[in-house]
Amino acid sequence: MSPSGSNARFVTRFAPSPTGLLHKGHAFSALAAFEAAREAGGRFLLRIEDIDFTRCRPAFEQAIYEDLGWLGLDWERPVLRQSEHMVDYLAALDALRRQGLVYRCFRTRREVLEAMASAPHGALEGYRGAPLPPDEEARRLAAGEPFAWRLALTDAAARAGPLGFLEEGEGPAGERGEIAVDPASAGDVVLARKDVGVAYHLACVVDDARQGVTHVIRGQDLFEATHIQRLLQALLGLPAPTYRHHRLLLGPDGRRLAKRDRAETLRSLRERAITPAALRRELGFGD
């Protein structure tokens, strides 16, 4: 979909990670965004979220292009690949560090889970921690111990003040309209770590702003992520898009389709001679 003659006030994107082959759930989300852009006379972008170099593979990225082309989708070129923009995400992290809103966390995943289990709020809220005393932090850094940069949620929420976001779709509990931001369940989220670089939340908000995304169209499984992402947008002075969360496709077992559960891939559908038109009809998009 070319920007020529398009509605610059409507820009949306499909942003898969090349960690496996796409399945019907991905097709539904990509088509939802593509058709919304076409209906609005807007722009449809494809973004490759490949910052997790431990899991992303070039073969899966190539398969994304092939699968979306087979579906009949078109997108603007060049495609933004997150692995080529790490300096921008690190600059955003540094901006939060200068505000005193992130801290180094040396706890292992097991230690974090144990801390959450023993906290008064239990599973109702995410992990809450605090920076180490300067001398202990210096000792651990000198020893080369791994750490993650975590958002200091309490301080960040106080700095940002009351926030909201506009939901034009529907959250998992039927949430619609103006939604008050409540990031408590996310806790002190990880924004960067040594093994995978920066985390999804930070890269996502930086790129949505960079690409001028006005409408984020994605599955309800990411509805809760909107709370922490809206907070990061406010802290970094980034614009807030409108959100449209859509239903999730479920398998025969009633669980949402997922790569880890080996949901049937679009490649396998092609191999079974399923046509793009047939799949579009099955997903409710017509020919």
Contacts in CASP RR format, 6 or more apart in sequence:
PFRMAT RR
TARGET T0000
AUTHOR 0000-0000-0000
METHOD contacts of the structure
MODEL  1
MSPSGSNARFVTRFAPSPTGLLHKGHAFSALAAFEAAREAGGRFLLRIED
IDFTRCRPAFEQAIYEDLGWLGLDWERPVLRQSEHMVDYLAALDALRRQG
LVYRCFRTRREVLEAMASAPHGALEGYRGAPLPPDEEARRLAAGEPFAWR
LALTDAAARAGPLGFLEEGEGPAGERGEIAVDPASAGDVVLARKDVGVAY
HLACVVDDARQGVTHVIRGQDLFEATHIQRLLQALLGLPAPTYRHHRLLL
GPDGRRLAKRDRAETLRSLRERAITPAALRRELGFGD
1 34 0 8 1.000
1 37 0 8 1.000
1 38 0 8 1.000
1 42 0 8 1.000
1 43 0 8 1.000
1 44 0 8 1.000
1 74 0 8 1.000
1 75 0 8 1.000
1 76 0 8 1.000
2 76 0 8 1.000
3 43 0 8 1.000
3 76 0 8 1.000
6 41 0 8 1.000
6 42 0 8 1.000
6 43 0 8 1.000
7 40 0 8 1.000
7 41 0 8 1.000
7 42 0 8 1.000
7 43 0 8 1.000
8 42 0 8 1.000
8 43 0 8 1.000
9 42 0 8 1.000
9 214 0 8 1.000
10 36 0 8 1.000
10 37 0 8 1.000
10 40 0 8 1.000
10 41 0 8 1.000
10 42 0 8 1.000
10 43 0 8 1.000
10 214 0 8 1.000
10 215 0 8 1.000
11 37 0 8 1.000
11 42 0 8 1.000
11 43 0 8 1.000
11 45 0 8 1.000
11 211 0 8 1.000
11 212 0 8 1.000
11 213 0 8 1.000
11 214 0 8 1.000
11 215 0 8 1.000
12 33 0 8 1.000
12 36 0 8 1.000
12 37 0 8 1.000
12 42 0 8 1.000
12 43 0 8 1.000
12 44 0 8 1.000
12 45 0 8 1.000
12 213 0 8 1.000
12 214 0 8 1.000
12 215 0 8 1.000
12 216 0 8 1.000
12 217 0 8 1.000
13 33 0 8 1.000
13 44 0 8 1.000
13 45 0 8 1.000
13 46 0 8 1.000
13 47 0 8 1.000
13 208 0 8 1.000
13 211 0 8 1.000
13 213 0 8 1.000
13 216 0 8 1.000
14 29 0 8 1.000
14 30 0 8 1.000
14 33 0 8 1.000
14 34 0 8 1.000
14 44 0 8 1.000
14 45 0 8 1.000
14 46 0 8 1.000
14 47 0 8 1.000
14 68 0 8 1.000
14 73 0 8 1.000
14 75 0 8 1.000
15 46 0 8 1.000
15 47 0 8 1.000
15 48 0 8 1.000
15 49 0 8 1.000
15 204 0 8 1.000
15 207 0 8 1.000
16 22 0 8 1.000
16 26 0 8 1.000
16 30 0 8 1.000
16 48 0 8 1.000
16 49 0 8 1.000
16 64 0 8 1.000
17 48 0 8 1.000
17 49 0 8 1.000
17 50 0 8 1.000
17 52 0 8 1.000
17 55 0 8 1.000
17 56 0 8 1.000
18 48 0 8 1.000
18 50 0 8 1.000
18 56 0 8 1.000
18 57 0 8 1.000
18 58 0 8 1.000
18 60 0 8 1.000
18 61 0 8 1.000
18 63 0 8 1.000
18 64 0 8 1.000
19 52 0 8 1.000
19 55 0 8 1.000
19 56 0 8 1.000
19 57 0 8 1.000
19 60 0 8 1.000
19 259 0 8 1.000
20 57 0 8 1.000
20 60 0 8 1.000
20 63 0 8 1.000
20 259 0 8 1.000
21 60 0 8 1.000
21 63 0 8 1.000
21 67 0 8 1.000
21 259 0 8 1.000
21 265 0 8 1.000
21 266 0 8 1.000
21 267 0 8 1.000
22 30 0 8 1.000
22 63 0 8 1.000
22 64 0 8 1.000
22 67 0 8 1.000
22 68 0 8 1.000
22 265 0 8 1.000
22 266 0 8 1.000
22 267 0 8 1.000
23 257 0 8 1.000
23 258 0 8 1.000
23 259 0 8 1.000
23 263 0 8 1.000
23 264 0 8 1.000
23 265 0 8 1.000
23 266 0 8 1.000
24 249 0 8 1.000
24 257 0 8 1.000
24 263 0 8 1.000
24 264 0 8 1.000
24 266 0 8 1.000
24 269 0 8 1.000
24 279 0 8 1.000
24 282 0 8 1.000
24 283 0 8 1.000
25 248 0 8 1.000
25 249 0 8 1.000
25 257 0 8 1.000
25 263 0 8 1.000
26 67 0 8 1.000
26 266 0 8 1.000
27 67 0 8 1.000
27 71 0 8 1.000
27 266 0 8 1.000
27 279 0 8 1.000
27 283 0 8 1.000
28 246 0 8 1.000
28 249 0 8 1.000
28 283 0 8 1.000
29 217 0 8 1.000
29 218 0 8 1.000
29 219 0 8 1.000
29 246 0 8 1.000
30 68 0 8 1.000
30 71 0 8 1.000
30 73 0 8 1.000
31 71 0 8 1.000
31 73 0 8 1.000
31 280 0 8 1.000
31 283 0 8 1.000
31 285 0 8 1.000
32 217 0 8 1.000
32 244 0 8 1.000
32 246 0 8 1.000
33 44 0 8 1.000
33 217 0 8 1.000
33 218 0 8 1.000
34 44 0 8 1.000
34 73 0 8 1.000
35 285 0 8 1.000
36 215 0 8 1.000
36 217 0 8 1.000
36 244 0 8 1.000
37 43 0 8 1.000
37 44 0 8 1.000
38 44 0 8 1.000
43 76 0 8 1.000
44 73 0 8 1.000
44 74 0 8 1.000
44 75 0 8 1.000
44 76 0 8 1.000
45 75 0 8 1.000
45 76 0 8 1.000
45 80 0 8 1.000
45 211 0 8 1.000
45 213 0 8 1.000
46 64 0 8 1.000
46 68 0 8 1.000
46 75 0 8 1.000
46 76 0 8 1.000
46 79 0 8 1.000
47 79 0 8 1.000
47 80 0 8 1.000
47 81 0 8 1.000
47 82 0 8 1.000
47 207 0 8 1.000
47 211 0 8 1.000
48 61 0 8 1.000
48 64 0 8 1.000
48 79 0 8 1.000
48 80 0 8 1.000
48 81 0 8 1.000
48 82 0 8 1.000
48 83 0 8 1.000
49 82 0 8 1.000
49 200 0 8 1.000
49 203 0 8 1.000
49 204 0 8 1.000
50 56 0 8 1.000
50 61 0 8 1.000
50 81 0 8 1.000
50 82 0 8 1.000
50 83 0 8 1.000
51 82 0 8 1.000
51 83 0 8 1.000
51 86 0 8 1.000
51 89 0 8 1.000
51 196 0 8 1.000
51 197 0 8 1.000
51 198 0 8 1.000
51 200 0 8 1.000
51 203 0 8 1.000
52 196 0 8 1.000
53 83 0 8 1.000
53 196 0 8 1.000
54 195 0 8 1.000
54 196 0 8 1.000
56 83 0 8 1.000
61 81 0 8 1.000
63 267 0 8 1.000
66 267 0 8 1.000
67 266 0 8 1.000
67 267 0 8 1.000
68 75 0 8 1.000
70 266 0 8 1.000
70 270 0 8 1.000
70 276 0 8 1.000
71 266 0 8 1.000
71 276 0 8 1.000
71 279 0 8 1.000
71 280 0 8 1.000
72 276 0 8 1.000
80 207 0 8 1.000
80 210 0 8 1.000
80 211 0 8 1.000
82 89 0 8 1.000
82 203 0 8 1.000
82 207 0 8 1.000
85 203 0 8 1.000
85 206 0 8 1.000
85 207 0 8 1.000
85 210 0 8 1.000
86 197 0 8 1.000
86 198 0 8 1.000
88 206 0 8 1.000
88 210 0 8 1.000
89 192 0 8 1.000
89 198 0 8 1.000
89 202 0 8 1.000
89 203 0 8 1.000
89 206 0 8 1.000
90 192 0 8 1.000
90 198 0 8 1.000
92 202 0 8 1.000
92 205 0 8 1.000
92 206 0 8 1.000
92 236 0 8 1.000
93 102 0 8 1.000
93 149 0 8 1.000
93 191 0 8 1.000
93 192 0 8 1.000
93 198 0 8 1.000
93 202 0 8 1.000
95 236 0 8 1.000
96 102 0 8 1.000
96 151 0 8 1.000
96 156 0 8 1.000
96 191 0 8 1.000
96 235 0 8 1.000
96 236 0 8 1.000
97 149 0 8 1.000
99 159 0 8 1.000
99 235 0 8 1.000
100 152 0 8 1.000
100 155 0 8 1.000
101 151 0 8 1.000
101 152 0 8 1.000
101 155 0 8 1.000
101 156 0 8 1.000
101 159 0 8 1.000
101 235 0 8 1.000
102 149 0 8 1.000
102 150 0 8 1.000
102 151 0 8 1.000
102 152 0 8 1.000
102 191 0 8 1.000
103 129 0 8 1.000
103 130 0 8 1.000
103 131 0 8 1.000
103 149 0 8 1.000
103 150 0 8 1.000
103 152 0 8 1.000
103 188 0 8 1.000
104 131 0 8 1.000
104 132 0 8 1.000
104 137 0 8 1.000
104 141 0 8 1.000
104 147 0 8 1.000
104 148 0 8 1.000
104 149 0 8 1.000
104 150 0 8 1.000
105 112 0 8 1.000
105 129 0 8 1.000
105 147 0 8 1.000
105 148 0 8 1.000
105 149 0 8 1.000
105 150 0 8 1.000
105 188 0 8 1.000
105 190 0 8 1.000
106 132 0 8 1.000
106 137 0 8 1.000
106 140 0 8 1.000
106 145 0 8 1.000
106 146 0 8 1.000
106 147 0 8 1.000
107 115 0 8 1.000
112 127 0 8 1.000
115 127 0 8 1.000
115 129 0 8 1.000
116 122 0 8 1.000
116 123 0 8 1.000
116 126 0 8 1.000
116 127 0 8 1.000
117 123 0 8 1.000
119 125 0 8 1.000
119 128 0 8 1.000
124 184 0 8 1.000
124 185 0 8 1.000
125 184 0 8 1.000
125 185 0 8 1.000
125 187 0 8 1.000
126 184 0 8 1.000
126 185 0 8 1.000
126 186 0 8 1.000
126 187 0 8 1.000
126 188 0 8 1.000
127 150 0 8 1.000
127 187 0 8 1.000
127 188 0 8 1.000
128 153 0 8 1.000
128 154 0 8 1.000
128 187 0 8 1.000
128 188 0 8 1.000
129 150 0 8 1.000
129 188 0 8 1.000
130 152 0 8 1.000
131 137 0 8 1.000
131 152 0 8 1.000
132 140 0 8 1.000
140 147 0 8 1.000
141 147 0 8 1.000
146 193 0 8 1.000
146 194 0 8 1.000
146 195 0 8 1.000
147 193 0 8 1.000
147 194 0 8 1.000
148 190 0 8 1.000
148 191 0 8 1.000
148 192 0 8 1.000
148 193 0 8 1.000
148 194 0 8 1.000
149 190 0 8 1.000
149 191 0 8 1.000
149 192 0 8 1.000
149 193 0 8 1.000
150 188 0 8 1.000
150 189 0 8 1.000
150 190 0 8 1.000
150 191 0 8 1.000
151 187 0 8 1.000
151 188 0 8 1.000
151 189 0 8 1.000
151 191 0 8 1.000
151 228 0 8 1.000
151 232 0 8 1.000
152 188 0 8 1.000
153 183 0 8 1.000
153 184 0 8 1.000
153 186 0 8 1.000
153 187 0 8 1.000
153 188 0 8 1.000
153 189 0 8 1.000
156 231 0 8 1.000
156 235 0 8 1.000
157 183 0 8 1.000
157 231 0 8 1.000
159 235 0 8 1.000
160 231 0 8 1.000
160 234 0 8 1.000
160 235 0 8 1.000
161 234 0 8 1.000
162 180 0 8 1.000
162 181 0 8 1.000
163 180 0 8 1.000
163 181 0 8 1.000
163 230 0 8 1.000
163 231 0 8 1.000
163 234 0 8 1.000
164 178 0 8 1.000
164 179 0 8 1.000
164 180 0 8 1.000
164 181 0 8 1.000
164 230 0 8 1.000
164 240 0 8 1.000
165 178 0 8 1.000
165 179 0 8 1.000
165 181 0 8 1.000
165 226 0 8 1.000
165 230 0 8 1.000
165 240 0 8 1.000
165 242 0 8 1.000
165 243 0 8 1.000
166 177 0 8 1.000
166 178 0 8 1.000
166 179 0 8 1.000
166 242 0 8 1.000
166 243 0 8 1.000
167 175 0 8 1.000
167 176 0 8 1.000
167 177 0 8 1.000
167 178 0 8 1.000
167 179 0 8 1.000
167 243 0 8 1.000
167 244 0 8 1.000
167 245 0 8 1.000
168 176 0 8 1.000
168 177 0 8 1.000
168 215 0 8 1.000
168 242 0 8 1.000
168 243 0 8 1.000
168 244 0 8 1.000
169 176 0 8 1.000
169 243 0 8 1.000
169 244 0 8 1.000
169 245 0 8 1.000
169 246 0 8 1.000
170 176 0 8 1.000
170 220 0 8 1.000
170 245 0 8 1.000
170 246 0 8 1.000
170 247 0 8 1.000
171 220 0 8 1.000
171 223 0 8 1.000
171 245 0 8 1.000
172 220 0 8 1.000
172 221 0 8 1.000
172 223 0 8 1.000
172 245 0 8 1.000
175 223 0 8 1.000
179 226 0 8 1.000
181 227 0 8 1.000
181 230 0 8 1.000
181 231 0 8 1.000
182 227 0 8 1.000
183 227 0 8 1.000
183 228 0 8 1.000
183 231 0 8 1.000
185 224 0 8 1.000
185 227 0 8 1.000
186 224 0 8 1.000
186 225 0 8 1.000
186 227 0 8 1.000
186 228 0 8 1.000
187 228 0 8 1.000
189 199 0 8 1.000
189 201 0 8 1.000
189 228 0 8 1.000
190 199 0 8 1.000
191 198 0 8 1.000
191 199 0 8 1.000
191 201 0 8 1.000
191 202 0 8 1.000
192 198 0 8 1.000
192 199 0 8 1.000
192 202 0 8 1.000
193 199 0 8 1.000
200 225 0 8 1.000
201 225 0 8 1.000
201 228 0 8 1.000
201 229 0 8 1.000
201 232 0 8 1.000
202 232 0 8 1.000
204 229 0 8 1.000
205 229 0 8 1.000
205 232 0 8 1.000
205 233 0 8 1.000
205 236 0 8 1.000
205 238 0 8 1.000
206 236 0 8 1.000
206 238 0 8 1.000
207 213 0 8 1.000
208 216 0 8 1.000
208 238 0 8 1.000
208 241 0 8 1.000
209 233 0 8 1.000
209 236 0 8 1.000
209 238 0 8 1.000
209 239 0 8 1.000
212 239 0 8 1.000
213 241 0 8 1.000
214 241 0 8 1.000
214 242 0 8 1.000
215 241 0 8 1.000
215 242 0 8 1.000
215 243 0 8 1.000
215 244 0 8 1.000
216 226 0 8 1.000
216 241 0 8 1.000
216 242 0 8 1.000
216 243 0 8 1.000
216 244 0 8 1.000
217 244 0 8 1.000
217 245 0 8 1.000
217 246 0 8 1.000
218 243 0 8 1.000
218 244 0 8 1.000
218 245 0 8 1.000
218 246 0 8 1.000
219 245 0 8 1.000
219 246 0 8 1.000
219 247 0 8 1.000
219 248 0 8 1.000
220 245 0 8 1.000
220 246 0 8 1.000
220 247 0 8 1.000
220 248 0 8 1.000
221 248 0 8 1.000
221 256 0 8 1.000
222 245 0 8 1.000
223 245 0 8 1.000
226 243 0 8 1.000
226 245 0 8 1.000
230 240 0 8 1.000
232 238 0 8 1.000
233 239 0 8 1.000
233 240 0 8 1.000
234 240 0 8 1.000
248 256 0 8 1.000
248 257 0 8 1.000
249 256 0 8 1.000
249 257 0 8 1.000
249 283 0 8 1.000
250 256 0 8 1.000
250 257 0 8 1.000
251 257 0 8 1.000
251 263 0 8 1.000
255 261 0 8 1.000
257 263 0 8 1.000
266 279 0 8 1.000
269 279 0 8 1.000
277 286 0 8 1.000
277 287 0 8 1.000
280 286 0 8 1.000
280 287 0 8 1.000
281 287 0 8 1.000
END
